[in-house]
Amino acid sequence: MGLTMTDFFDTMREKYPKMYDESYDLYVGPGWHKLIEELSHLIQSRINWSIKTSNPIPQVKVQQVKEKFGGLRFYYDGGDDKIDGMVEMAEAIAEVTCEECGKPGHSRSGGWIKVLCDEHEAVRQEKMKGD
């Protein structure tokens, strides 16, 4: 089982304090946590590398990370074109990654649009029958 939303929120602030502060919002399922952490690592590594060059990249400050219409939305300030590409790639990967467990999935409609694997879609359908 992955971290709770609060634990993941705290972990990201501890690992990447320059990117995440008290004011950012996080609203995604545990299946996307690894993707967000890897994206954050790549972004901060690029910024740290740029500081050693004569062309530093503005520090990325994350404003919000959430699911919207079944897709990952990663809102931030700073960065450069390559970081924009990293974010676009992560958002594309999330489109085929179960938000609950991280296994391959696809967009499911019926109520809220979510990216789910077959197993978690079955669980959602059972819950919807009970409501």
C-alpha positions in Angstrom: 0.0 0.0 0.0 1.3 3.5 -0.9 1.6 6.5 1.3 -1.5 8.4 2.4 -2.1 11.7 0.7 -0.8 13.6 3.8 2.3 11.4 4.1 3.1 11.8 0.4 2.5 15.6 0.7 5.0 15.7 3.6 7.5 13.4 1.8 7.5 15.7 -1.3 8.1 18.8 0.9 11.0 17.1 2.7 12.7 15.7 -0.4 12.1 18.8 -2.6 11.8 21.8 -0.3 12.7 24.2 -3.1 9.8 22.9 -5.3 7.1 22.2 -2.7 6.2 24.4 0.2 3.2 24.8 2.6 1.1 26.5 -0.1 0.9 23.8 -2.7 -2.1 21.5 -3.1 -1.9 17.8 -3.9 -5.0 15.8 -5.0 -4.1 12.5 -6.8 -4.4 8.8 -6.1 -1.5 6.7 -4.8 -0.9 5.1 -8.3 0.5 8.4 -9.5 2.8 9.1 -6.5 5.8 7.4 -8.0 5.4 9.3 -11.3 5.2 12.6 -9.5 8.2 11.8 -7.4 10.3 10.8 -10.4 9.1 13.9 -12.3 10.1 16.1 -9.3 13.5 14.4 -9.1 14.2 15.1 -12.8 13.1 18.7 -12.6 15.2 19.5 -9.5 18.2 17.7 -11.0 18.0 19.8 -14.1 17.7 23.0 -12.1 20.6 22.0 -9.8 22.7 21.2 -12.9 21.8 24.5 -14.5 23.0 26.4 -11.4 26.5 25.0 -12.1 26.4 26.5 -15.6 26.4 30.1 -16.7 22.7 29.8 -17.6 20.6 28.9 -14.5 17.0 27.9 -14.9 14.4 29.6 -12.7 13.5 27.4 -9.7 10.2 25.4 -10.2 7.6 26.2 -7.5 4.7 23.7 -7.6 1.3 25.3 -7.1 -1.0 22.3 -7.5 -0.9 18.6 -8.5 -4.3 17.1 -9.2 -6.4 14.8 -11.3 -8.9 16.6 -13.6 -11.1 14.8 -16.2 -9.0 11.7 -15.7 -5.7 13.4 -16.4 -2.8 14.5 -14.3 -2.5 18.3 -14.0 0.9 19.6 -12.7 0.7 23.4 -12.2 3.9 25.3 -11.5 6.0 28.4 -12.0 9.6 28.6 -13.2 11.5 26.1 -15.3 12.3 26.1 -19.0 11.2 24.4 -22.2 12.8 21.1 -21.3 11.0 21.0 -17.9 7.7 21.8 -19.7 8.4 18.7 -21.9 9.1 16.6 -18.8 5.7 17.7 -17.3 3.9 17.0 -20.6 5.5 13.5 -20.7 4.5 12.7 -17.1 0.9 13.9 -17.9 0.9 11.6 -20.9 2.2 8.6 -18.9 -0.6 9.3 -16.3 -3.2 8.9 -19.1 -2.3 5.2 -19.2 -1.5 4.6 -15.5 -4.0 3.5 -12.9 -4.4 6.3 -10.4 -5.1 3.8 -7.6 -2.2 1.3 -8.1 0.2 2.5 -10.8 -0.5 -0.5 -13.2 -1.4 0.0 -16.8 -4.9 1.5 -17.1 -7.1 3.6 -19.3 -9.7 6.3 -19.0 -13.0 5.1 -17.6 -16.2 7.1 -17.7 -19.3 6.7 -15.6 -19.5 9.3 -12.9 -16.1 10.8 -12.6 -13.6 10.2 -15.4 -10.6 8.3 -14.0 -7.7 6.3 -15.3 -8.0 2.8 -13.8 -6.8 -0.7 -14.3 -9.4 -3.4 -14.9 -9.2 -4.5 -11.2 -9.9 -1.0 -9.8 -12.6 -0.3 -12.4 -14.3 -3.5 -11.2 -14.1 -2.2 -7.6 -15.5 1.2 -8.6 -18.4 -0.5 -10.5 -19.3 -2.6 -7.4 -19.3 0.6 -5.3 -21.5 2.3 -7.8 -24.0 -0.6 -7.7 -24.2 -0.2 -3.9 -24.9 3.6 -4.0 
